[in-house]
Amino acid sequence: MLNSKILWVTGVIAVAIIAGCAAPTRPTIDAAHTGGENLRTRLQDGVAEPTVNSNGHQVSASVRVGVLDAFERQAEKDGLKIVPTGIPVTITVEEYSTRSSAARFWFGALAGSDHIKAMVEVGDARFEVEDTARTAINGIDIVAMDVGIEAANGVAMLAGLPIAEESAAGR
């Protein structure tokens, strides 16, 4: 009886930890901010390489690179072309917090969270992307990847392209 309770509690904890690692990779785009039909057609011709605007936040170079690399990989999977003459994509950081690796390792969720919330602007459309990591396993690098994936998926959705499902935490 005691062993089955321990096994059950361990299973529940494992599921909770794994669920905390999963991140949604499809942004919610308000119909009022999707741009016009002209944008959809232009997006199918491609977007320019995105830029990250830190908006006054102390965003490290590795986080910027993580967002941009994830965007580019996911855009390719979604069939979204990145071309020099494409529509500009700007990812503006609205909220940013990070924990030190030591704090994350020693204190896990008690050390706070790694978090990025950003506004993605492409043409006359815009949408929010956001990810948070609270576990000792995932840090700001995984959050940056998830934000890049979500941003690429949002642009692909605006272009009417199918989304290739993936999350950085699921790797």
C-alpha positions as CSV (number, residue, x, y, z in Angstrom):
1,M,0.0,0.0,0.0
2,L,2.8,2.4,0.9
3,N,4.8,1.5,-2.2
4,S,1.8,2.2,-4.5
5,K,1.3,5.7,-2.8
6,I,4.9,6.5,-3.3
7,L,4.8,5.3,-6.9
8,W,1.6,7.4,-7.5
9,V,3.1,10.6,-6.0
10,T,6.4,10.1,-7.9
11,G,4.4,9.7,-11.1
12,V,2.3,12.8,-10.5
13,I,5.5,14.9,-9.7
14,A,7.2,13.6,-12.9
15,V,4.2,14.5,-15.0
16,A,4.0,18.0,-13.4
17,I,7.7,18.6,-14.1
18,I,7.5,17.4,-17.7
19,A,4.3,19.5,-18.3
20,G,6.2,22.5,-16.9
21,C,8.8,22.0,-19.6
22,A,6.3,22.1,-22.5
23,A,5.7,25.4,-24.2
24,P,3.0,26.4,-26.6
25,T,4.5,27.1,-30.0
26,R,1.5,28.8,-31.6
27,P,0.8,32.4,-30.7
28,T,-2.7,33.7,-30.3
29,I,-3.2,36.4,-33.0
30,D,-6.1,38.8,-32.5
31,A,-8.0,39.2,-35.8
32,A,-7.6,42.9,-35.5
33,H,-3.9,42.6,-35.8
34,T,-3.4,40.1,-38.6
35,G,-2.8,42.6,-41.4
36,G,-4.5,42.6,-44.7
37,E,-4.8,40.0,-47.5
38,N,-2.0,41.9,-49.2
39,L,0.3,41.1,-46.3
40,R,-0.5,37.4,-46.6
41,T,0.5,37.4,-50.2
42,R,3.7,39.3,-49.6
43,L,4.7,37.0,-46.7
44,Q,4.6,34.0,-49.0
45,D,7.4,35.7,-50.9
46,G,9.5,35.8,-47.7
47,V,10.5,37.9,-44.8
48,A,13.8,39.6,-44.0
49,E,16.0,38.2,-41.3
50,P,14.4,39.3,-38.0
51,T,15.9,41.8,-35.6
52,V,15.6,41.8,-31.8
53,N,15.0,45.1,-30.1
54,S,15.9,44.8,-26.4
55,N,13.8,47.8,-25.6
56,G,16.1,48.8,-22.7
57,H,16.3,45.3,-21.2
58,Q,19.7,43.8,-20.6
59,V,19.3,40.9,-23.1
60,S,22.6,39.0,-23.6
61,A,24.0,38.3,-27.0
62,S,23.5,34.5,-26.6
63,V,19.7,35.1,-25.9
64,R,19.4,37.2,-29.0
65,V,21.2,34.6,-31.1
66,G,19.0,31.9,-29.5
67,V,15.8,33.7,-30.5
68,L,17.1,34.4,-34.1
69,D,18.5,30.9,-34.7
70,A,15.3,29.2,-33.5
71,F,13.2,31.6,-35.7
72,E,15.3,30.7,-38.7
73,R,15.1,26.9,-38.1
74,Q,11.4,27.0,-37.5
75,A,10.7,29.3,-40.4
76,E,12.5,26.8,-42.7
77,K,10.4,23.9,-41.2
78,D,7.2,25.9,-41.7
79,G,8.1,26.8,-45.4
80,L,8.6,30.5,-44.6
81,K,11.4,32.0,-46.7
82,I,14.0,34.3,-45.3
83,V,15.2,36.6,-48.1
84,P,17.2,39.9,-48.0
85,T,14.3,41.8,-49.7
86,G,11.6,40.2,-47.5
87,I,9.2,42.0,-45.2
88,P,11.0,43.2,-42.0
89,V,10.3,41.3,-38.8
90,T,11.0,43.0,-35.5
91,I,10.8,41.2,-32.2
92,T,10.6,43.8,-29.4
93,V,11.2,42.6,-25.9
94,E,8.5,43.8,-23.5
95,E,9.4,41.8,-20.4
96,Y,12.7,40.0,-19.6
97,S,14.0,38.2,-16.5
98,T,16.7,35.6,-16.0
99,R,18.1,33.6,-13.2
100,S,21.8,32.7,-12.7
101,S,22.6,29.1,-13.5
102,A,23.7,28.5,-9.9
103,A,20.4,29.9,-8.5
104,R,18.4,27.7,-11.0
105,F,20.4,24.6,-10.1
106,W,20.4,25.1,-6.3
107,F,16.9,26.6,-5.8
108,G,14.9,25.6,-8.9
109,A,11.5,27.2,-9.0
110,L,12.2,29.0,-5.7
111,A,14.8,31.1,-7.6
112,G,12.1,32.7,-9.7
113,S,11.8,32.2,-13.4
114,D,13.4,32.9,-16.7
115,H,10.9,34.9,-18.8
116,I,10.6,36.6,-22.2
117,K,7.6,38.4,-23.5
118,A,7.9,40.1,-26.8
119,M,5.8,41.8,-29.5
120,V,6.4,40.6,-33.0
121,E,5.8,43.1,-35.8
122,V,5.7,42.1,-39.5
123,G,4.3,44.5,-42.0
124,D,1.1,45.9,-40.6
125,A,0.5,42.9,-38.3
126,R,1.6,42.3,-34.8
127,F,1.2,39.6,-32.1
128,E,2.7,38.7,-28.7
129,V,4.9,35.8,-27.9
130,E,5.9,34.7,-24.4
131,D,7.6,31.9,-22.6
132,T,8.6,31.2,-19.0
133,A,10.8,28.6,-17.4
134,R,10.5,27.8,-13.7
135,T,12.2,24.5,-13.3
136,A,15.9,23.8,-12.5
137,I,16.2,22.0,-15.9
138,N,15.2,24.8,-18.3
139,G,16.8,28.2,-18.4
140,I,16.8,31.4,-20.4
141,D,18.3,29.6,-23.5
142,I,15.3,27.3,-23.8
143,V,13.0,30.3,-23.2
144,A,14.8,32.1,-26.0
145,M,14.4,29.2,-28.4
146,D,10.7,28.8,-27.6
147,V,10.1,32.5,-28.2
148,G,11.9,32.3,-31.6
149,I,9.9,29.2,-32.6
150,E,6.6,30.9,-31.5
151,A,7.5,34.0,-33.5
152,A,8.3,32.1,-36.6
153,N,5.1,30.1,-36.3
154,G,3.1,33.3,-35.9
155,V,4.5,34.8,-39.1
156,A,3.9,31.5,-40.9
157,M,0.3,31.6,-39.6
158,L,-0.1,35.1,-41.0
159,A,1.2,33.8,-44.4
160,G,-1.3,31.0,-44.3
161,L,1.4,28.3,-44.1
162,P,1.0,25.1,-42.1
163,I,2.9,24.9,-38.8
164,A,5.5,22.3,-38.1
165,E,5.0,21.4,-34.4
166,E,8.1,21.7,-32.2
167,S,9.1,23.1,-28.9
168,A,12.6,23.7,-27.6
169,A,11.8,22.0,-24.3
170,G,10.7,18.9,-26.2
171,R,14.1,18.3,-27.7
